[in-house]
């Protein structure tokens, strides 16, 4: 019998998972698999409903009660659709690529803690499949392996557009995975562990900080204590999952459908499943690292002391995950797609430098707080860092903005008889009426016969 109303919350340790019997681990494994499938169906319908509400248009409302079975019908339909495999495709790699993407997406959830220790069929076990001292590295490894599924899918299709989409997507995922990995370094340094259950435990109480000689207590959630890391992680998570406004691998106007253009039937369903599970994974990972994990927020715990006990932890965990998923959907419904060069420049030239500076700041604060440096040494190092930053800010070369030329100057620079070429900065070229007016005022500078007018 499952004890739903346990009296006290108990944090799991690494030895807790070593004591699980095999059939308890099997139950948790099957339950995790079923839960991810149901969450995927829910997230797809959730996204359709929210986007429809934001766009003021009808959403799914026909299949099932108010359209809530639309995602289930899609999931049952896709495996039975006709599968079309390109003649030039590499059959083996073409089959393995979606399997890699789906497998890594499922594996990443194995180290996510959903709650504390509970009683399940007379055995004490944690609401987590497993935990290791380097659980966060397991998640990052699964994220890295998913790149193989994307790039192999684009290459194995034997078509140009999927190949371009696979290369673009792999470059994007690798770039933002670096920023994501750096954003959680400050979490390791603050929590003192890479175990996900230990990180959740470290956020259970408030943190004491010393600011200008005064001790203050801030909430234990790292989204407050490590706000720059939280912001960088959220931006990197959107880029890592190829979601709008960073869904550049699937830019329909450029690459048709991205790396999975040539996939259909069940293989396409695996890529679709992997995308939404990755959304759920990065949301659950963010909940674990920055939002206190499965613990209830402060107003609830102040009124209800048993909020974190037993299976109630699942409620708080999924409420946080659904709130983050709503953020993904909100971005898709509101922001336009970025250009690829802007997106890559933002990742390498903004997110990664900000991360490195923030990590150095956190390390410097921990060294000062540890008391290893004397009072004079602290002030000398602090002043030196401020001076270096000021010198770098003033000495940084400023990029001069190119001078904007007028329409007359652009027309004058064209060689005689040339065809008007749109400018490289993607600005709208002058209208035919404007060009005709300039040609009438200065026909000799346009090129060709002075009596001939531009059409």
Protein Blocks (a to p, Z undefined) as FASTA:
>chain_A
ZZfbbfbdcdddfklmmmpcfklmmmmmmmmmmmmmmmmmmmmmmmmmmmmmmnopaddf
kgojehlmmmmmmmmmmmmpccdddfkbcfklmmmmmmmmmmmmmmmmmmccfbdcddee
hiacdddfbdcfklmmmmmmmmmmmmmmmmmmmmmnopaklmmmmmmmmmmmmmmmmmmm
mmmmmmmmmnopabfklmmmmmmpccdddeehiacdddfbfklmmmmlmmmmmmmmmmmn
opafklmmlgmklnonojmlmgghjllmmmmmmmmmmmmmmmmmmmmmmnopjaccfklm
mmmmklmgcjllmmmmmmmmmmmmmmmmmmmmmpccddfklmmmmmmmmmmmmmmmmmmm
mmmmmmmmnopacfklmmmmmmmmmmmmmmmmmmpccddddddddfklmmmmpcghiacd
ddfklpacddfklmmmmmmmmmmlngpjfkbccZZ
